[in-house]
Amino acid sequence: MSYKLNIVIFVLSCVFSCSEVNNKLPAENISRGHITATFLPDNNLHKQDKKDSYGQLGIAENEFNEVLDAIEQMYAPIFENHGARLVVNRFWDDSTVNAYAEQEGNNWIISMFGGLARRKEITKEGFALVACHEIGHHVGGYPFYSGQWASNEGNSDFYSAAACARMIFADSSPCSFIDEMIIDVAAKNQCSKRFFYGEDSTICQRTLAGGLSLGKLLATLGGDKLPRYETPDKTEVRKTQESHPRAQCRLDTYKAGAVCKNVWDNDLIPKSSGDMRRNSCPDRPKCWFAN
């Protein structure tokens, strides 16, 4: 066999091999040449996926779809008002433990994965907050990643709790999908300080319960101790952090958003600190946000 023929065979084998990878691993091929905003840092947690084992970890496929159905119904009109089309990619069979947001022209995309939904730490409320986080990258506004379209990680967490969760968890919503859940005592106590009773209190509790489930996952990934609402991160940054804060700081952000009483204006994508203050509660945790 000639040397040139060997080269041709090698190149063709690479082409077919790469095509197979692209079909099997959509999460790793989403963004080329532009920013992809993720819920978690890169990780190898996909190796722990138990989708083929007996029993159910995390949430089931029908719950995965219920959450994303609600997101689509509520946010498609909001995205249309901003001249964009909401695209929700559902990769239930993919073991990736993450979620992604990206923009391709007028298509504003979120991609959600079964590997994340099946994690033992994840509840339906927690998964909803992840989907809301990815929505927040698109419409959460300032502060952004430097020079990019995407609301940064801390602000996407804040938006998920302060704005998106209030729509998703509202009892009056036709997309309400949470029937029964056990509310953490600490979450009840935190919410009772701001909301005395009624739907606002219930939404707050659901949000904090979801945040705590994500805190467990974040601690697992980052090697941190389990974050708690009673032990806030006292770090104060001098410059706003763009990337993923530590687990306790992110939990503090869910709390700050959940107890915010202001109503978010989804017709406004804040372009500056001034816009942000007019749109929602100004008190982002100082462990990632610097005024």
C-alpha positions in Angstrom: 0.0 0.0 0.0 1.4 3.4 -1.0 2.3 6.2 1.4 -0.3 8.5 -0.4 -3.1 5.9 0.0 -2.3 5.5 3.7 -2.7 9.3 4.1 -6.1 9.2 2.3 -7.4 6.4 4.5 -6.2 8.1 7.6 -8.0 11.4 6.7 -11.2 9.5 5.8 -11.1 7.6 9.1 -10.8 10.9 11.0 -13.8 12.4 9.1 -16.0 9.5 9.9 -14.8 9.3 13.5 -15.5 13.0 14.0 -18.9 12.7 12.5 -19.8 10.0 15.0 -18.6 12.1 17.9 -20.7 15.0 16.7 -23.8 12.9 16.7 -23.2 11.4 20.1 -22.0 14.5 22.0 -24.1 17.5 21.0 -23.0 19.4 24.2 -19.4 19.4 23.2 -20.1 20.9 19.7 -22.6 23.6 20.4 -20.5 26.7 20.1 -17.8 27.4 17.6 -16.4 31.0 17.4 -18.8 32.6 19.8 -19.6 32.4 23.5 -21.5 29.5 25.1 -22.7 30.3 28.6 -22.9 27.3 30.9 -24.5 26.5 34.2 -21.5 24.6 35.5 -17.8 24.7 34.8 -16.5 21.9 32.6 -16.6 18.6 34.5 -16.4 14.9 34.2 -19.6 14.1 36.1 -21.1 12.5 33.0 -19.1 9.4 33.9 -21.4 9.0 36.9 -24.6 9.0 34.9 -27.0 6.2 36.1 -29.5 6.3 33.3 -29.3 2.6 32.7 -29.5 1.5 36.3 -32.6 0.3 38.1 -34.6 3.0 39.9 -34.8 6.7 39.3 -32.2 9.3 40.3 -33.0 13.0 40.0 -36.1 13.7 37.9 -37.8 11.5 35.3 -38.0 12.3 31.6 -41.6 13.4 31.8 -40.7 15.9 34.5 -37.7 17.1 32.4 -40.1 17.8 29.6 -42.8 19.4 31.9 -40.2 22.0 33.0 -39.1 22.8 29.5 -42.7 22.9 28.2 -43.4 25.6 30.8 -40.2 27.5 29.9 -41.2 27.5 26.3 -44.8 28.5 26.8 -43.8 31.4 29.1 -40.7 32.7 27.4 -41.4 32.3 23.7 -43.5 35.5 23.6 -41.0 37.4 25.7 -38.2 36.5 23.3 -40.4 37.5 20.4 -40.8 40.9 21.9 -37.0 41.2 21.8 -37.0 40.1 18.1 -35.7 36.6 18.9 -36.9 33.0 18.6 -36.6 30.8 21.6 -35.0 27.4 20.8 -35.0 24.8 23.6 -32.8 21.8 22.8 -33.7 18.7 24.8 -31.0 16.1 25.1 -32.5 13.6 27.6 -30.3 10.8 26.4 -27.1 12.8 26.7 -25.1 12.2 29.9 -23.6 15.8 30.0 -24.0 17.3 33.5 -24.5 20.9 32.4 -26.7 23.3 30.5 -25.9 25.8 27.8 -27.1 29.1 26.3 -26.0 30.5 23.0 -27.2 32.9 20.3 -27.1 32.2 16.6 -28.6 35.2 14.8 -32.1 35.6 16.0 -32.2 32.1 17.5 -31.7 32.4 21.2 -30.9 28.9 22.4 -30.9 26.9 25.6 -29.7 23.3 25.7 -30.7 21.0 28.5 -29.3 17.5 29.3 -30.5 14.4 30.9 -27.1 13.9 32.6 -27.9 16.9 34.8 -31.5 16.1 35.3 -30.7 12.6 36.5 -28.2 13.7 39.2 -29.3 12.5 42.7 -29.1 16.1 44.0 -31.5 17.4 41.4 -35.2 18.1 42.2 -37.8 19.4 39.8 -37.4 22.8 41.4 -33.7 22.7 41.0 -33.9 21.7 37.4 -36.3 24.5 36.7 -33.8 27.0 38.2 -31.1 25.7 35.9 -33.4 26.2 32.9 -34.2 29.7 34.3 -30.5 30.4 34.6 -29.9 29.7 30.9 -32.9 31.9 30.1 -31.2 34.5 32.3 -28.1 34.5 30.1 -30.3 35.9 27.3 -32.6 38.4 29.1 -31.0 38.9 32.6 -29.0 41.8 31.3 -26.2 43.7 33.1 -23.7 42.7 34.2 -22.6 40.9 31.1 -19.5 38.8 30.2 -17.0 41.4 29.0 -17.8 42.4 25.4 -20.4 39.7 25.0 -24.2 39.3 24.8 -24.6 37.0 27.8 -25.6 38.0 31.3 -22.8 36.8 33.5 -23.1 33.7 35.8 -24.0 35.4 39.0 -26.6 37.6 37.4 -28.1 34.6 35.6 -28.5 32.9 39.0 -30.1 36.1 40.3 -32.5 36.4 37.4 -33.5 32.7 37.7 -34.7 33.3 41.3 -35.9 36.9 41.1 -37.8 36.7 37.8 -38.1 33.3 36.1 -38.9 31.2 39.1 -41.8 33.6 40.0 -43.4 32.8 36.7 -42.6 29.0 36.7 -43.7 28.4 40.3 -46.8 30.6 40.3 -49.9 28.7 41.3 -52.0 30.8 39.0 -49.9 29.8 36.0 -51.4 27.2 33.6 -47.9 25.7 33.4 -47.6 25.2 37.2 -46.1 21.7 37.6 -45.2 21.3 41.2 -47.9 19.5 43.1 -46.3 18.4 46.4 -42.9 19.0 47.9 -41.2 19.0 51.3 -40.1 22.6 52.1 -36.8 22.9 54.0 -37.4 24.6 57.4 -34.6 27.0 56.8 -36.2 28.0 53.5 -39.5 28.7 55.2 -37.8 30.8 57.8 -35.9 32.9 55.2 -39.1 33.5 53.2 -41.3 34.3 56.2 -39.0 37.3 56.9 -40.1 38.9 53.7 -43.4 37.4 52.8 -46.0 36.7 55.5 -48.3 34.4 53.6 -49.8 33.5 50.3 -48.5 32.8 46.9 -45.4 35.0 47.2 -44.3 33.0 50.2 -44.9 29.7 48.5 -42.9 30.7 45.4 -40.1 32.0 47.6 -40.0 28.6 49.4 -40.0 26.6 46.2 -37.2 28.8 44.8 -35.0 28.4 47.9 -35.7 24.6 48.0 -34.6 24.4 44.4 -31.5 26.5 45.1 -30.5 24.2 48.0 -30.7 21.1 45.7 -28.4 22.9 43.3 -26.1 23.9 46.1 -25.6 20.2 46.9 -24.5 19.6 43.3 -22.3 22.7 43.2 -20.6 21.6 46.4 -20.0 18.1 44.9 -18.4 19.6 41.8 -16.3 22.2 43.6 -15.2 20.1 46.5 -16.9 22.6 48.9 -18.7 21.9 52.1 -22.5 21.9 51.8 -23.8 25.5 51.5 -26.5 26.7 53.8 -28.8 29.7 53.8 -27.7 30.4 57.4 -24.0 30.7 56.6 -23.6 33.3 53.8 -20.4 33.9 52.1 -18.8 37.1 53.6 -16.3 37.7 50.8 -16.5 41.1 49.1 -15.0 41.3 45.6 -13.4 44.4 44.3 -14.3 43.6 40.7 -17.5 41.9 39.6 -16.8 38.2 38.9 -17.9 37.1 35.5 -17.5 33.3 35.9 -19.1 30.8 38.2 -19.0 31.8 41.9 -18.4 29.2 44.6 -21.3 27.1 45.9 -22.1 29.2 49.0 -22.0 32.4 47.0 -24.4 31.0 44.4 -26.8 29.8 47.1 -26.7 33.4 48.6 -27.6 34.7 45.1 -30.7 32.4 44.9 -31.7 33.7 48.3 -31.2 37.4 47.3 -33.4 36.8 44.2 -36.1 34.8 46.0 -36.7 37.4 48.7 -36.7 40.3 46.2 -40.1 42.0 46.3 -39.7 44.0 43.1 -41.4 42.9 39.9 -39.0 42.2 37.0 -39.7 44.0 33.8 -39.1 41.4 31.1 -39.5 44.0 28.3 -36.2 45.5 29.5 -32.8 43.9 29.2 -30.7 46.1 31.4 -27.7 47.6 29.6 -26.1 49.3 32.6 -26.1 49.3 36.4 -28.7 52.1 36.3 -31.0 50.0 34.2 -30.5 47.1 36.5 -31.4 49.1 39.5 -34.6 50.3 37.9 -35.5 46.8 36.8 -35.1 44.7 40.0 -33.6 44.5 43.5 -30.1 46.1 43.4 -28.7 44.0 46.2 -26.6 41.3 44.5 -24.3 39.4 46.9 -21.0 41.1 47.2 -19.2 37.7 47.0 -19.5 38.1 43.2 -20.9 41.6 42.5 -19.1 44.9 43.0 -21.1 48.1 42.7 
